[in-house]
Amino acid sequence: MNYRVPQPVPQVILDDIRGAQKMLSGVSRVTAMEGSRHLSALTGSPVHLKCENLQRTGSFKLRGAYVRIAGLRPEQRAAGVVAASAGNHAQGVALASSLLGVHSTVFMPVGAPLPKVAATQEYGADVRLHGQVVDETFLAAQEYADRTGAVFIHPFDHRDIIAGQGTVGLEILEQCPEVRTILVGIGGGGLAAGVAVAVKALRPDVRVIGVQAAGAAAYPPSLKAGHPISIDEPMTMADGIKVGRPGDVPFKIIGELVDDVRTVSEDALSSALLLCLERAKLVVEPAGCSTVAALLSEPELYGGGPVVAVLSGGNVDPLLLQRILRHGMAAAGRYLSLRLRVADRPGALAGLLAVLSVVDANVLDVSHVRTDPRLGLTEVEVELHLETKGPEHCAEVARSLHGAGYKVMS
């Protein structure tokens, strides 16, 4: 996407964020800070989770959207606002507009998850489905703004948006004054920039570390080059941070104030989502748990003092959640798929299942293939999906099958 804004790039200062905090009083929630014993043991430092997944609309996006729309002149409010988003920004703009009595139009991709479309409509927006990818949706919203005079509400590249998101940083310092490191997910950069401004102004000793999905990591090459760089076809399950180019306004701030930007794999994201659900009892979307993925991937980097990981959102489509959880279980060694050949005779499957029973592997699914030309006349291929207890248990299952004379193919 081309997210360019006029030069010079506007500045965001602590007073802007404090003003936003007053504006948001009674509008956004001061979200909970929850401790994590598992992550604390892993890193050797106390780890706290800042639960913006429990914010109104399910993410931090309400903060910036409300501050941006509240700052419009009366004639701008009368013209209405327009936004483009696949989910979280859409819902933030819809609710903020409703609270302020401003008409909102939100463009969403044709394939946007139905729960997110429905939620945006319920918050009061006029939803229009356009385009197969967010780039097309973004252009349609800009064209609508040019044609109608509606004010385009950018998801991250505006100083008011950044000031609103920065209130998360003020809350972190109030809730965890002893914090030494703050982890924040980065897409376009609005949240990380706002948190960095607030935190570095009041506690310059605190490390602020951004986290991006490895398949959509535009910030590392951009920071190295000294200016925003677009990446082609960002790919990640974390659609909330799937942004191909840093915003000009947040990029300048992040370049000056954020201490480091780390990247995480898809396996780490799915493992983090599973951990949040199982250990913290929190539903967090992949983008929202990118910070937890960073802790799981490189725990040794976060010793030496309390850590706060921002869980930026919890809006995840149930069908996607089901797929991610299975992927996360596989990445954590909790789910094992394998194929093997057995004799095509009565009792052969029962014998195979008996071996699995001895090693306490829970069989979730069994399927047979008899038509593969590579199979012998007396053979059948069996595909098994097993629930296991971790990598060591997976290895034990493989050893038991091998010891019983079975050849595992995958």
DONU-790749 format. One record per residue (C-alpha): residue number from 0; y, z, x; residue in three letters. Coordinates in steps of 0.05 Angstrom, whole numbers, plus 5000, padded with zeros to 4 digits. Each point is the difference from the previous one (the first is absolute). Example, Ala and Ser with C-alpha at 12.3 -4.5 7.8 and 13.67 -1.06 7.14 Angstrom:
+-----+------+------+------+-----+
!   i !    Y !    Z !    X !  aa !
+-----+------+------+------+-----+
!   0 ! 4910 ! 5156 ! 5246 ! ALA !
!   1 ! 5069 ! 4987 ! 5027 ! SER !
+-----+------+------+------+-----+
END
This chain:
+-----+------+------+------+-----+
!   i !    Y !    Z !    X !  aa !
+-----+------+------+------+-----+
!   0 ! 5000 ! 5000 ! 5000 ! MET !
!   1 ! 5072 ! 4990 ! 5021 ! ASN !
!   2 ! 5033 ! 5067 ! 4989 ! TYR !
!   3 ! 5065 ! 4986 ! 5037 ! ARG !
!   4 ! 5064 ! 5036 ! 4980 ! VAL !
!   5 ! 5072 ! 4988 ! 5021 ! PRO !
!   6 ! 5022 ! 5024 ! 5068 ! GLN !
!   7 ! 5022 ! 5048 ! 5026 ! PRO !
!   8 ! 4942 ! 5044 ! 4981 ! VAL !
!   9 ! 5024 ! 5061 ! 4959 ! PRO !
!  10 ! 4991 ! 5069 ! 5028 ! GLN !
!  11 ! 4965 ! 5058 ! 4965 ! VAL !
!  12 ! 5020 ! 5071 ! 5019 ! ILE !
!  13 ! 4978 ! 5070 ! 4982 ! LEU !
!  14 ! 5057 ! 5009 ! 4949 ! ASP !
!  15 ! 4974 ! 4939 ! 4962 ! ASP !
!  16 ! 4932 ! 5033 ! 4994 ! ILE !
!  17 ! 5029 ! 5067 ! 4980 ! ARG !
!  18 ! 5040 ! 4965 ! 4946 ! GLY !
!  19 ! 4937 ! 4965 ! 4976 ! ALA !
!  20 ! 4964 ! 5067 ! 4997 ! GLN !
!  21 ! 5054 ! 5028 ! 4953 ! LYS !
!  22 ! 4996 ! 4936 ! 4958 ! MET !
!  23 ! 4925 ! 5007 ! 4994 ! LEU !
!  24 ! 5001 ! 5073 ! 4978 ! SER !
!  25 ! 4962 ! 5003 ! 4934 ! GLY !
!  26 ! 4978 ! 4928 ! 5007 ! VAL !
!  27 ! 4948 ! 4998 ! 5056 ! SER !
!  28 ! 4951 ! 5056 ! 5014 ! ARG !
!  29 ! 4999 ! 5042 ! 5062 ! VAL !
!  30 ! 4928 ! 4981 ! 5014 ! THR !
!  31 ! 4948 ! 5049 ! 5025 ! ALA !
!  32 ! 4981 ! 5012 ! 5073 ! MET !
!  33 ! 4925 ! 5012 ! 5006 ! GLU !
!  34 ! 4963 ! 5024 ! 5062 ! GLY !
!  35 ! 4938 ! 4964 ! 5025 ! SER !
!  36 ! 4948 ! 5043 ! 5036 ! ARG !
!  37 ! 4958 ! 4940 ! 5018 ! HIS !
!  38 ! 5058 ! 4962 ! 5033 ! LEU !
!  39 ! 5026 ! 5063 ! 5032 ! SER !
!  40 ! 4932 ! 5012 ! 5033 ! ALA !
!  41 ! 4997 ! 4927 ! 5022 ! LEU !
!  42 ! 5068 ! 4999 ! 5033 ! THR !
!  43 ! 5004 ! 5072 ! 5024 ! GLY !
!  44 ! 5067 ! 5008 ! 4964 ! SER !
!  45 ! 5017 ! 5022 ! 4929 ! PRO !
!  46 ! 5003 ! 4937 ! 4957 ! VAL !
!  47 ! 5039 ! 4998 ! 4934 ! HIS !
!  48 ! 5000 ! 4944 ! 4948 ! LEU !
!  49 ! 5066 ! 4983 ! 4967 ! LYS !
!  50 ! 4975 ! 4977 ! 4931 ! CYS !
!  51 ! 5046 ! 4944 ! 4978 ! GLU !
!  52 ! 4939 ! 4973 ! 4963 ! ASN !
!  53 ! 5017 ! 5054 ! 4950 ! LEU !
!  54 ! 5072 ! 4976 ! 4992 ! GLN !
!  55 ! 5023 ! 4972 ! 4933 ! ARG !
!  56 ! 4974 ! 4928 ! 4995 ! THR !
!  57 ! 4948 ! 5018 ! 5053 ! GLY !
!  58 ! 5040 ! 4985 ! 5063 ! SER !
!  59 ! 5065 ! 5015 ! 5038 ! PHE !
!  60 ! 5031 ! 4935 ! 4975 ! LYS !
!  61 ! 5036 ! 5034 ! 4941 ! LEU !
!  62 ! 5045 ! 5036 ! 5050 ! ARG !
!  63 ! 5032 ! 4938 ! 5030 ! GLY !
!  64 ! 5000 ! 4959 ! 4936 ! ALA !
!  65 ! 5038 ! 5054 ! 4962 ! TYR !
!  66 ! 5052 ! 5010 ! 5054 ! VAL !
!  67 ! 5011 ! 4925 ! 5006 ! ARG !
!  68 ! 5008 ! 4988 ! 4925 ! ILE !
!  69 ! 5041 ! 5063 ! 4989 ! ALA !
!  70 ! 5050 ! 4974 ! 5051 ! GLY !
!  71 ! 5014 ! 4935 ! 4963 ! LEU !
!  72 ! 5068 ! 4988 ! 4969 ! ARG !
!  73 ! 5004 ! 4999 ! 4923 ! PRO !
!  74 ! 5004 ! 4925 ! 4997 ! GLU !
!  75 ! 4939 ! 4994 ! 5045 ! GLN !
!  76 ! 4960 ! 5047 ! 4956 ! ARG !
!  77 ! 5020 ! 4959 ! 4939 ! ALA !
!  78 ! 4970 ! 4938 ! 5033 ! ALA !
!  79 ! 4934 ! 5035 ! 5010 ! GLY !
!  80 ! 4955 ! 5003 ! 5061 ! VAL !
!  81 ! 4941 ! 4959 ! 5025 ! VAL !
!  82 ! 4945 ! 5015 ! 5050 ! ALA !
!  83 ! 4937 ! 4969 ! 5028 ! ALA !
!  84 ! 4939 ! 5042 ! 5015 ! SER !
!  85 ! 4924 ! 5003 ! 4994 ! ALA !
!  86 ! 5003 ! 5073 ! 4978 ! GLY !
!  87 ! 5036 ! 5061 ! 5027 ! ASN !
!  88 ! 5071 ! 4972 ! 5007 ! HIS !
!  89 ! 4991 ! 4968 ! 4931 ! ALA !
!  90 ! 4985 ! 5067 ! 4968 ! GLN !
!  91 ! 5055 ! 5036 ! 5038 ! GLY !
!  92 ! 5053 ! 4949 ! 4978 ! VAL !
!  93 ! 4974 ! 5001 ! 4928 ! ALA !
!  94 ! 5004 ! 5076 ! 4992 ! LEU !
!  95 ! 5066 ! 5007 ! 5038 ! ALA !
!  96 ! 5031 ! 4946 ! 4956 ! SER !
!  97 ! 4976 ! 5033 ! 4936 ! SER !
!  98 ! 5027 ! 5067 ! 5022 ! LEU !
!  99 ! 5068 ! 4969 ! 5015 ! LEU !
! 100 ! 5002 ! 4957 ! 4938 ! GLY !
! 101 ! 4998 ! 4934 ! 5038 ! VAL !
! 102 ! 4958 ! 4940 ! 4979 ! HIS !
! 103 ! 4949 ! 4981 ! 5053 ! SER !
! 104 ! 4959 ! 4937 ! 5010 ! THR !
! 105 ! 4942 ! 5004 ! 5049 ! VAL !
! 106 ! 4963 ! 4940 ! 5028 ! PHE !
! 107 ! 4928 ! 5013 ! 5019 ! MET !
! 108 ! 4946 ! 4953 ! 5028 ! PRO !
! 109 ! 4953 ! 4969 ! 4950 ! VAL !
! 110 ! 4942 ! 5037 ! 5030 ! GLY !
! 111 ! 5033 ! 5069 ! 5000 ! ALA !
! 112 ! 4952 ! 5055 ! 4977 ! PRO !
! 113 ! 5005 ! 5010 ! 4925 ! LEU !
! 114 ! 5010 ! 5076 ! 5005 ! PRO !
! 115 ! 5062 ! 4988 ! 5043 ! LYS !
! 116 ! 5027 ! 4947 ! 4953 ! VAL !
! 117 ! 4989 ! 5046 ! 4940 ! ALA !
! 118 ! 5033 ! 5059 ! 5034 ! ALA !
! 119 ! 5061 ! 4959 ! 5019 ! THR !
! 120 ! 5007 ! 4978 ! 4928 ! GLN !
! 121 ! 4991 ! 5070 ! 4974 ! GLU !
! 122 ! 5057 ! 5024 ! 5045 ! TYR !
! 123 ! 5045 ! 4951 ! 4963 ! GLY !
! 124 ! 5003 ! 4937 ! 5042 ! ALA !
! 125 ! 4996 ! 4928 ! 4975 ! ASP !
! 126 ! 4941 ! 4976 ! 5043 ! VAL !
! 127 ! 4994 ! 4927 ! 5019 ! ARG !
! 128 ! 4938 ! 4975 ! 5036 ! LEU !
! 129 ! 5015 ! 4946 ! 5050 ! HIS !
! 130 ! 4967 ! 4973 ! 5063 ! GLY !
! 131 ! 4934 ! 5013 ! 5033 ! GLN !
! 132 ! 5030 ! 5038 ! 5060 ! VAL !
! 133 ! 5058 ! 5048 ! 5006 ! VAL !
! 134 ! 5041 ! 4948 ! 5039 ! ASP !
! 135 ! 5002 ! 4956 ! 4938 ! GLU !
! 136 ! 5014 ! 5059 ! 4955 ! THR !
! 137 ! 5057 ! 5022 ! 5046 ! PHE !
! 138 ! 5033 ! 4931 ! 4998 ! LEU !
! 139 ! 4994 ! 4997 ! 4924 ! ALA !
! 140 ! 5036 ! 5068 ! 4994 ! ALA !
! 141 ! 5056 ! 4977 ! 5046 ! GLN !
! 142 ! 5008 ! 4936 ! 4960 ! GLU !
! 143 ! 5003 ! 5041 ! 4936 ! TYR !
! 144 ! 5054 ! 5044 ! 5031 ! ALA !
! 145 ! 5041 ! 4938 ! 5021 ! ASP !
! 146 ! 4993 ! 4969 ! 4931 ! ARG !
! 147 ! 5014 ! 5061 ! 4957 ! THR !
! 148 ! 5044 ! 5045 ! 5043 ! GLY !
! 149 ! 4949 ! 5056 ! 4999 ! ALA !
! 150 ! 5002 ! 5044 ! 5062 ! VAL !
! 151 ! 4941 ! 4989 ! 5046 ! PHE !
! 152 ! 4969 ! 5067 ! 5021 ! ILE !
! 153 ! 4968 ! 4990 ! 5067 ! HIS !
! 154 ! 4938 ! 5042 ! 5014 ! PRO !
! 155 ! 5024 ! 5025 ! 5068 ! PHE !
! 156 ! 5057 ! 4961 ! 5031 ! ASP !
! 157 ! 5061 ! 5037 ! 4973 ! HIS !
! 158 ! 5035 ! 5063 ! 5024 ! ARG !
! 159 ! 4996 ! 5033 ! 4932 ! ASP !
! 160 ! 4925 ! 4989 ! 4996 ! ILE !
! 161 ! 4992 ! 5030 ! 5070 ! ILE !
! 162 ! 5045 ! 5059 ! 4983 ! ALA !
! 163 ! 4957 ! 5015 ! 4938 ! GLY !
! 164 ! 4935 ! 4995 ! 5039 ! GLN !
! 165 ! 5030 ! 5045 ! 5054 ! GLY !
! 166 ! 4999 ! 5059 ! 4952 ! THR !
! 167 ! 4925 ! 5004 ! 5016 ! VAL !
! 168 ! 5021 ! 5020 ! 5071 ! GLY !
! 169 ! 5046 ! 5055 ! 4976 ! LEU !
! 170 ! 4945 ! 5029 ! 4957 ! GLU !
! 171 ! 4951 ! 4999 ! 5058 ! ILE !
! 172 ! 5048 ! 5041 ! 5044 ! LEU !
! 173 ! 5011 ! 5049 ! 4943 ! GLU !
! 174 ! 4926 ! 5007 ! 4984 ! GLN !
! 175 ! 4974 ! 5000 ! 5071 ! CYS !
! 176 ! 5056 ! 5022 ! 5047 ! PRO !
! 177 ! 4952 ! 5008 ! 5058 ! GLU !
! 178 ! 4978 ! 4927 ! 4998 ! VAL !
! 179 ! 4993 ! 4964 ! 5067 ! ARG !
! 180 ! 4975 ! 4931 ! 4978 ! THR !
! 181 ! 5011 ! 4959 ! 4936 ! ILE !
! 182 ! 4957 ! 4940 ! 4984 ! LEU !
! 183 ! 5028 ! 4947 ! 4952 ! VAL !
! 184 ! 4970 ! 4935 ! 4976 ! GLY !
! 185 ! 5041 ! 4937 ! 5013 ! ILE !
! 186 ! 5002 ! 4936 ! 4960 ! GLY !
! 187 ! 5072 ! 4974 ! 4999 ! GLY !
! 188 ! 5022 ! 5066 ! 5030 ! GLY !
! 189 ! 5044 ! 5033 ! 4947 ! GLY !
! 190 ! 4962 ! 5066 ! 4997 ! LEU !
! 191 ! 4991 ! 5007 ! 5075 ! ALA !
! 192 ! 5073 ! 4983 ! 5013 ! ALA !
! 193 ! 5025 ! 5051 ! 4949 ! GLY !
! 194 ! 4954 ! 5055 ! 5025 ! VAL !
! 195 ! 5021 ! 4985 ! 5072 ! ALA !
! 196 ! 5074 ! 5005 ! 4984 ! VAL !
! 197 ! 4992 ! 5066 ! 4964 ! ALA !
! 198 ! 4953 ! 5032 ! 5050 ! VAL !
! 199 ! 5032 ! 4977 ! 5065 ! LYS !
! 200 ! 5069 ! 5023 ! 4976 ! ALA !
! 201 ! 4975 ! 5070 ! 4987 ! LEU !
! 202 ! 4940 ! 5007 ! 5047 ! ARG !
! 203 ! 5003 ! 4949 ! 5057 ! PRO !
! 204 ! 4940 ! 5035 ! 5032 ! ASP !
! 205 ! 4953 ! 4978 ! 4944 ! VAL !
! 206 ! 4959 ! 4938 ! 5013 ! ARG !
! 207 ! 5003 ! 4947 ! 4945 ! VAL !
! 208 ! 4942 ! 4951 ! 5005 ! ILE !
! 209 ! 4992 ! 4939 ! 4956 ! GLY !
! 210 ! 4933 ! 4972 ! 4979 ! VAL !
! 211 ! 4983 ! 4928 ! 4982 ! GLN !
! 212 ! 4936 ! 4965 ! 4979 ! ALA !
! 213 ! 4976 ! 4959 ! 5059 ! ALA !
! 214 ! 4995 ! 4937 ! 4958 ! GLY !
! 215 ! 5072 ! 5006 ! 4977 ! ALA !
! 216 ! 5034 ! 5030 ! 5061 ! ALA !
! 217 ! 5067 ! 4964 ! 5007 ! ALA !
! 218 ! 5037 ! 5059 ! 5032 ! TYR !
! 219 ! 4965 ! 5004 ! 5069 ! PRO !
! 220 ! 5016 ! 4928 ! 5019 ! PRO !
! 221 ! 5069 ! 5004 ! 4968 ! SER !
! 222 ! 5018 ! 5063 ! 5038 ! LEU !
! 223 ! 4975 ! 4968 ! 5065 ! LYS !
! 224 ! 5043 ! 4938 ! 4987 ! ALA !
! 225 ! 5061 ! 5041 ! 4979 ! GLY !
! 226 ! 5007 ! 4965 ! 4932 ! HIS !
! 227 ! 4960 ! 4992 ! 4936 ! PRO !
! 228 ! 4942 ! 4951 ! 5007 ! ILE !
! 229 ! 4960 ! 4971 ! 4942 ! SER !
! 230 ! 4924 ! 5000 ! 5003 ! ILE !
! 231 ! 4960 ! 4947 ! 4964 ! ASP !
! 232 ! 4954 ! 5021 ! 4943 ! GLU !
! 233 ! 4997 ! 5075 ! 5008 ! PRO !
! 234 ! 4931 ! 5024 ! 4979 ! MET !
! 235 ! 4983 ! 5071 ! 4978 ! THR !
! 236 ! 4973 ! 5038 ! 4941 ! MET !
! 237 ! 5063 ! 5044 ! 5005 ! ALA !
! 238 ! 5044 ! 4957 ! 4956 ! ASP !
! 239 ! 5055 ! 5052 ! 5000 ! GLY !
! 240 ! 5014 ! 4987 ! 5074 ! ILE !
! 241 ! 4979 ! 4926 ! 5000 ! LYS !
! 242 ! 5068 ! 4973 ! 5023 ! VAL !
! 243 ! 5007 ! 4940 ! 5046 ! GLY !
! 244 ! 5069 ! 5015 ! 5029 ! ARG !
! 245 ! 5039 ! 5065 ! 5013 ! PRO !
! 246 ! 5064 ! 5010 ! 4961 ! GLY !
! 247 ! 5063 ! 4992 ! 5041 ! ASP !
! 248 ! 5030 ! 5067 ! 4979 ! VAL !
! 249 ! 4938 ! 5043 ! 5012 ! PRO !
! 250 ! 4981 ! 4961 ! 5062 ! PHE !
! 251 ! 5063 ! 5022 ! 5036 ! LYS !
! 252 ! 4989 ! 5073 ! 4981 ! ILE !
! 253 ! 4926 ! 5000 ! 5018 ! ILE !
! 254 ! 5015 ! 4967 ! 5067 ! GLY !
! 255 ! 5049 ! 5056 ! 5016 ! GLU !
! 256 ! 4968 ! 5061 ! 4970 ! LEU !
! 257 ! 4925 ! 4992 ! 4989 ! VAL !
! 258 ! 4960 ! 5024 ! 5061 ! ASP !
! 259 ! 4940 ! 4954 ! 4992 ! ASP !
! 260 ! 4965 ! 4952 ! 4952 ! VAL !
! 261 ! 4924 ! 5003 ! 4998 ! ARG !
! 262 ! 4952 ! 4953 ! 4965 ! THR !
! 263 ! 4936 ! 5017 ! 4961 ! VAL !
! 264 ! 4939 ! 4958 ! 4981 ! SER !
! 265 ! 4973 ! 4985 ! 4931 ! GLU !
! 266 ! 4940 ! 5046 ! 5014 ! ASP !
! 267 ! 5048 ! 5057 ! 5017 ! ALA !
! 268 ! 5040 ! 4988 ! 4936 ! LEU !
! 269 ! 4938 ! 5002 ! 4956 ! SER !
! 270 ! 4973 ! 5062 ! 5037 ! SER !
! 271 ! 5068 ! 5034 ! 4990 ! ALA !
! 272 ! 5000 ! 4985 ! 4925 ! LEU !
! 273 ! 4930 ! 5029 ! 4994 ! LEU !
! 274 ! 5020 ! 5062 ! 5039 ! LEU !
! 275 ! 5062 ! 5011 ! 4956 ! CYS !
! 276 ! 4957 ! 4995 ! 4937 ! LEU !
! 277 ! 4942 ! 5043 ! 5024 ! GLU !
! 278 ! 5035 ! 5053 ! 5042 ! ARG !
! 279 ! 5070 ! 5005 ! 4972 ! ALA !
! 280 ! 4982 ! 4979 ! 4928 ! LYS !
! 281 ! 5058 ! 4950 ! 5001 ! LEU !
! 282 ! 4999 ! 4929 ! 4975 ! VAL !
! 283 ! 5039 ! 4960 ! 5053 ! VAL !
! 284 ! 5008 ! 4925 ! 5006 ! GLU !
! 285 ! 4983 ! 4966 ! 5066 ! PRO !
! 286 ! 5073 ! 4993 ! 5022 ! ALA !
! 287 ! 5011 ! 5073 ! 4980 ! GLY !
! 288 ! 4946 ! 5026 ! 5046 ! CYS !
! 289 ! 5017 ! 4958 ! 5061 ! SER !
! 290 ! 5026 ! 5063 ! 5033 ! THR !
! 291 ! 4934 ! 5035 ! 4990 ! VAL !
! 292 ! 4965 ! 4939 ! 5029 ! ALA !
! 293 ! 5043 ! 5008 ! 5062 ! ALA !
! 294 ! 4978 ! 5073 ! 5007 ! LEU !
! 295 ! 4927 ! 4980 ! 4992 ! LEU !
! 296 ! 5007 ! 4943 ! 5050 ! SER !
! 297 ! 5035 ! 5036 ! 5057 ! GLU !
! 298 ! 4999 ! 5075 ! 4986 ! PRO !
! 299 ! 5013 ! 5017 ! 5073 ! GLU !
! 300 ! 5071 ! 4973 ! 4994 ! LEU !
! 301 ! 5022 ! 5053 ! 4950 ! TYR !
! 302 ! 4988 ! 5067 ! 5034 ! GLY !
! 303 ! 5054 ! 5047 ! 5021 ! GLY !
! 304 ! 5029 ! 5022 ! 4933 ! GLY !
! 305 ! 4999 ! 4991 ! 4925 ! PRO !
! 306 ! 4993 ! 4929 ! 4973 ! VAL !
! 307 ! 5024 ! 4974 ! 4933 ! VAL !
! 308 ! 4968 ! 4936 ! 4973 ! ALA !
! 309 ! 5037 ! 4967 ! 4943 ! VAL !
! 310 ! 4954 ! 4976 ! 4944 ! LEU !
! 311 ! 5048 ! 4948 ! 4974 ! SER !
! 312 ! 4965 ! 4978 ! 4936 ! GLY !
! 313 ! 4940 ! 5008 ! 4954 ! GLY !
! 314 ! 5002 ! 4937 ! 4957 ! ASN !
! 315 ! 4933 ! 4966 ! 5012 ! VAL !
! 316 ! 4964 ! 4953 ! 4953 ! ASP !
! 317 ! 4934 ! 5032 ! 4978 ! PRO !
! 318 ! 4960 ! 4938 ! 5017 ! LEU !
! 319 ! 5031 ! 4997 ! 5070 ! LEU !
! 320 ! 4988 ! 5075 ! 5008 ! LEU !
! 321 ! 4926 ! 4989 ! 4986 ! GLN !
! 322 ! 4994 ! 4947 ! 5054 ! ARG !
! 323 ! 5041 ! 5041 ! 5050 ! ILE !
! 324 ! 4958 ! 5062 ! 4989 ! LEU !
! 325 ! 4936 ! 4962 ! 5014 ! ARG !
! 326 ! 5032 ! 4970 ! 5062 ! HIS !
! 327 ! 5024 ! 5069 ! 5021 ! GLY !
! 328 ! 4931 ! 5029 ! 4991 ! MET !
! 329 ! 4970 ! 4945 ! 5043 ! ALA !
! 330 ! 5053 ! 5011 ! 5054 ! ALA !
! 331 ! 4985 ! 5075 ! 5000 ! ALA !
! 332 ! 4925 ! 4988 ! 5005 ! GLY !
! 333 ! 4990 ! 5024 ! 4928 ! ARG !
! 334 ! 4976 ! 4934 ! 4972 ! TYR !
! 335 ! 4948 ! 4954 ! 5031 ! LEU !
! 336 ! 4980 ! 4929 ! 4981 ! SER !
! 337 ! 4939 ! 4968 ! 5032 ! LEU !
! 338 ! 4949 ! 4945 ! 4990 ! ARG !
! 339 ! 4927 ! 4999 ! 5019 ! LEU !
! 340 ! 4937 ! 4961 ! 4984 ! ARG !
! 341 ! 4939 ! 5032 ! 4968 ! VAL !
! 342 ! 4933 ! 4974 ! 4976 ! ALA !
! 343 ! 5004 ! 4970 ! 4930 ! ASP !
! 344 ! 4945 ! 5044 ! 4969 ! ARG !
! 345 ! 4996 ! 5058 ! 4951 ! PRO !
! 346 ! 5021 ! 5066 ! 5031 ! GLY !
! 347 ! 5040 ! 4970 ! 5059 ! ALA !
! 348 ! 5067 ! 5021 ! 4971 ! LEU !
! 349 ! 4974 ! 5069 ! 4983 ! ALA !
! 350 ! 4977 ! 5009 ! 5073 ! GLY !
! 351 ! 5069 ! 4980 ! 5025 ! LEU !
! 352 ! 5035 ! 5048 ! 4952 ! LEU !
! 353 ! 4953 ! 5056 ! 5022 ! ALA !
! 354 ! 5024 ! 4992 ! 5072 ! VAL !
! 355 ! 5072 ! 5005 ! 4977 ! LEU !
! 356 ! 4984 ! 5060 ! 4958 ! SER !
! 357 ! 4973 ! 5038 ! 5061 ! VAL !
! 358 ! 5066 ! 4992 ! 5036 ! VAL !
! 359 ! 5040 ! 5018 ! 4937 ! ASP !
! 360 ! 5036 ! 4933 ! 4993 ! ALA !
! 361 ! 5025 ! 4989 ! 4928 ! ASN !
! 362 ! 4985 ! 4930 ! 4976 ! VAL !
! 363 ! 5058 ! 4972 ! 4959 ! LEU !
! 364 ! 4976 ! 4929 ! 4990 ! ASP !
! 365 ! 4939 ! 4956 ! 5015 ! VAL !
! 366 ! 4996 ! 4924 ! 4995 ! SER !
! 367 ! 4944 ! 4951 ! 5015 ! HIS !
! 368 ! 5003 ! 4929 ! 5028 ! VAL !
! 369 ! 4938 ! 4957 ! 4994 ! ARG !
! 370 ! 5029 ! 4929 ! 5003 ! THR !
! 371 ! 5027 ! 4998 ! 5071 ! ASP !
! 372 ! 4963 ! 4944 ! 5037 ! PRO !
! 373 ! 4999 ! 5043 ! 5063 ! ARG !
! 374 ! 4953 ! 5049 ! 4965 ! LEU !
! 375 ! 4925 ! 4995 ! 5008 ! GLY !
! 376 ! 4956 ! 4989 ! 4939 ! LEU !
! 377 ! 4982 ! 5074 ! 4998 ! THR !
! 378 ! 5068 ! 5028 ! 5017 ! GLU !
! 379 ! 5059 ! 5025 ! 4959 ! VAL !
! 380 ! 5069 ! 5019 ! 5026 ! GLU !
! 381 ! 5027 ! 5066 ! 4976 ! VAL !
! 382 ! 5074 ! 5018 ! 5003 ! GLU !
! 383 ! 5016 ! 5074 ! 4995 ! LEU !
! 384 ! 5064 ! 5038 ! 4990 ! HIS !
! 385 ! 4994 ! 5072 ! 5021 ! LEU !
! 386 ! 5044 ! 5062 ! 4996 ! GLU !
! 387 ! 4996 ! 5036 ! 5067 ! THR !
! 388 ! 5029 ! 5062 ! 5032 ! LYS !
! 389 ! 5035 ! 4970 ! 5060 ! GLY !
! 390 ! 4988 ! 4958 ! 5062 ! PRO !
! 391 ! 4944 ! 5046 ! 5027 ! GLU !
! 392 ! 4964 ! 4996 ! 4933 ! HIS !
! 393 ! 5007 ! 4923 ! 5001 ! CYS !
! 394 ! 4967 ! 4999 ! 5068 ! ALA !
! 395 ! 4944 ! 5046 ! 4975 ! GLU !
! 396 ! 4987 ! 4953 ! 4942 ! VAL !
! 397 ! 4995 ! 4940 ! 5048 ! ALA !
! 398 ! 4953 ! 5038 ! 5046 ! ARG !
! 399 ! 4954 ! 5020 ! 4942 ! SER !
! 400 ! 4996 ! 4929 ! 4974 ! LEU !
! 401 ! 4985 ! 4973 ! 5069 ! HIS !
! 402 ! 4947 ! 5054 ! 5011 ! GLY !
! 403 ! 4967 ! 4981 ! 4934 ! ALA !
! 404 ! 4994 ! 4928 ! 5024 ! GLY !
! 405 ! 5058 ! 4969 ! 4962 ! TYR !
! 406 ! 5046 ! 4950 ! 5034 ! LYS !
! 407 ! 5072 ! 5010 ! 4977 ! VAL !
! 408 ! 5038 ! 4934 ! 4998 ! MET !
! 409 ! 5071 ! 5028 ! 4989 ! SER !
+-----+------+------+------+-----+
END
